[in-house]
Amino acid sequence: LDAGWEIDLFGKLQAGVTASEADLAATRAALEGARVSLSAEVALAYIDLRSGQQRLLIAENNLKSQQETLQITEWRRQAGLTTSLVVEQSRTQVQQTAAQLPQLSSSIAQSRHSLAVLTGKTPEALDQQLAETQKLPQAPQQLSLRFPADTLRQRPDVWQAGEQVKAALARVDQAQAARYPSLKLSGSLGLGAATIGALSGGSAVAASILGGLSVPVFDGGALRAQIEAQIAALEQSRSSYQTA
């Protein structure tokens, strides 16, 4: 059996763990941001669908009323109570309203297809739920308002930017700790014997523990350059956080 340990003398290993945890938190924040964006797209597509259905219903009612008005206007012209110009004006209104129906139907179909894509379903699977015309959803009358700073911190992109700053700061500490000595220990435990029967004796047990201290001396400025690179990454993360 062999094992090895590195003593975290100057916090290099802990800084690496902190940076990895911050990266994980930033990834979770990015996932939450994607979920928020998806939810917003679904909500907008649903509102467009219901709005289109309402407009289509209004247009159909207007068309029915205008057709009745056109019929009455034609009767009045036949009775000599109005002119042909008024009849043509009524007919034009009917034609204009009728021309809107295909456009509104196409808009509704597009919204339904968008909802299908966003929810991972086929348009036919949503027909039963969305075919019936309903009113537009209304926001709650009373919204729970918080302090602007608290509301801002809840944004996933701000959360992600903050975690990226934490990760960059930890990597600066990790790069600085890499300039200092590191202590590593290794140990081994095993059995050795000339015959199988001798394995049960205490003399067959062999164990060893070794320790080594390594110090970076000649690195050609690589460690210093690594620190400067991590500091630059930290400043970039801070700038992104401030502008989020």
Solvent accessible surface area in square Angstrom, and as a share of the most:
residue,aa,sasa,rsa
1,L,166,0.82
2,D,125,0.65
3,A,47,0.37
4,G,57,0.55
5,W,143,0.50
6,E,53,0.24
7,I,71,0.36
8,D,57,0.30
9,L,87,0.43
10,F,105,0.44
11,G,29,0.28
12,K,55,0.23
13,L,75,0.37
14,Q,106,0.47
15,A,11,0.09
16,G,16,0.15
17,V,74,0.43
18,T,54,0.32
19,A,2,0.02
20,S,68,0.44
21,E,106,0.47
22,A,6,0.04
23,D,51,0.26
24,L,94,0.47
25,A,21,0.16
26,A,8,0.06
27,T,87,0.50
28,R,140,0.51
29,A,0,0.00
30,A,43,0.34
31,L,89,0.44
32,E,61,0.27
33,G,21,0.20
34,A,60,0.46
35,R,131,0.48
36,V,81,0.47
37,S,65,0.42
38,L,84,0.42
39,S,71,0.46
40,A,49,0.38
41,E,89,0.40
42,V,43,0.25
43,A,51,0.39
44,L,105,0.52
45,A,10,0.08
46,Y,63,0.24
47,I,73,0.37
48,D,80,0.42
49,L,0,0.00
50,R,3,0.01
51,S,26,0.17
52,G,0,0.00
53,Q,10,0.04
54,Q,48,0.21
55,R,109,0.40
56,L,33,0.16
57,L,79,0.39
58,I,98,0.50
59,A,6,0.05
60,E,77,0.35
61,N,85,0.44
62,N,67,0.34
63,L,24,0.12
64,K,132,0.56
65,S,59,0.38
66,Q,45,0.20
67,Q,90,0.40
68,E,96,0.43
69,T,70,0.41
70,L,25,0.12
71,Q,73,0.33
72,I,92,0.46
73,T,11,0.07
74,E,37,0.17
75,W,143,0.50
76,R,112,0.41
77,R,97,0.35
78,Q,134,0.60
79,A,69,0.54
80,G,62,0.59
81,L,117,0.58
82,T,30,0.17
83,T,84,0.49
84,S,66,0.42
85,L,119,0.59
86,V,63,0.36
87,V,4,0.03
88,E,89,0.40
89,Q,98,0.43
90,S,13,0.09
91,R,72,0.26
92,T,62,0.36
93,Q,99,0.44
94,V,17,0.10
95,Q,110,0.49
96,Q,109,0.49
97,T,12,0.07
98,A,39,0.31
99,A,60,0.46
100,Q,91,0.40
101,L,37,0.19
102,P,90,0.56
103,Q,131,0.58
104,L,25,0.13
105,S,53,0.34
106,S,54,0.35
107,S,39,0.25
108,I,15,0.08
109,A,31,0.24
110,Q,121,0.54
111,S,11,0.07
112,R,54,0.20
113,H,92,0.41
114,S,49,0.32
115,L,9,0.04
116,A,1,0.01
117,V,121,0.69
118,L,50,0.25
119,T,61,0.36
120,G,71,0.68
121,K,106,0.45
122,T,81,0.47
123,P,30,0.19
124,E,126,0.56
125,A,55,0.43
126,L,12,0.06
127,D,53,0.28
128,Q,171,0.76
129,Q,114,0.51
130,L,14,0.07
131,A,73,0.57
132,E,123,0.55
133,T,55,0.32
134,Q,81,0.36
135,K,175,0.74
136,L,68,0.34
137,P,71,0.45
138,Q,150,0.67
139,A,75,0.58
140,P,91,0.57
141,Q,175,0.78
142,Q,167,0.74
143,L,111,0.55
144,S,112,0.72
145,L,158,0.79
146,R,144,0.53
147,F,155,0.65
148,P,114,0.72
149,A,50,0.39
150,D,42,0.22
151,T,69,0.40
152,L,79,0.39
153,R,147,0.54
154,Q,109,0.48
155,R,99,0.36
156,P,23,0.15
157,D,64,0.33
158,V,10,0.06
159,W,99,0.35
160,Q,49,0.22
161,A,8,0.06
162,G,17,0.17
163,E,22,0.10
164,Q,70,0.31
165,V,27,0.16
166,K,116,0.49
167,A,2,0.02
168,A,7,0.06
169,L,81,0.40
170,A,7,0.05
171,R,83,0.30
172,V,10,0.06
173,D,70,0.36
174,Q,65,0.29
175,A,9,0.07
176,Q,68,0.30
177,A,8,0.06
178,A,32,0.25
179,R,97,0.36
180,Y,94,0.36
181,P,41,0.26
182,S,20,0.13
183,L,53,0.26
184,K,110,0.47
185,L,61,0.30
186,S,51,0.33
187,G,14,0.13
188,S,42,0.27
189,L,90,0.45
190,G,31,0.29
191,L,114,0.57
192,G,46,0.45
193,A,47,0.36
194,A,108,0.84
195,T,87,0.51
196,I,153,0.77
197,G,62,0.60
198,A,47,0.37
199,L,73,0.36
200,S,109,0.70
201,G,32,0.31
202,G,67,0.64
203,S,115,0.74
204,A,4,0.03
205,V,80,0.46
206,A,63,0.48
207,A,78,0.60
208,S,53,0.34
209,I,139,0.70
210,L,125,0.62
211,G,57,0.54
212,G,39,0.37
213,L,115,0.57
214,S,60,0.39
215,V,80,0.46
216,P,53,0.33
217,V,102,0.59
218,F,195,0.81
219,D,58,0.30
220,G,87,0.83
221,G,39,0.38
222,A,61,0.47
223,L,44,0.22
224,R,121,0.44
225,A,57,0.44
226,Q,84,0.37
227,I,1,0.00
228,E,94,0.42
229,A,56,0.43
230,Q,30,0.13
231,I,66,0.34
232,A,64,0.50
233,A,42,0.33
234,L,10,0.05
235,E,90,0.41
236,Q,129,0.58
237,S,18,0.12
238,R,97,0.35
239,S,58,0.38
240,S,52,0.34
241,Y,95,0.36
242,Q,147,0.65
243,T,112,0.65
244,A,43,0.33
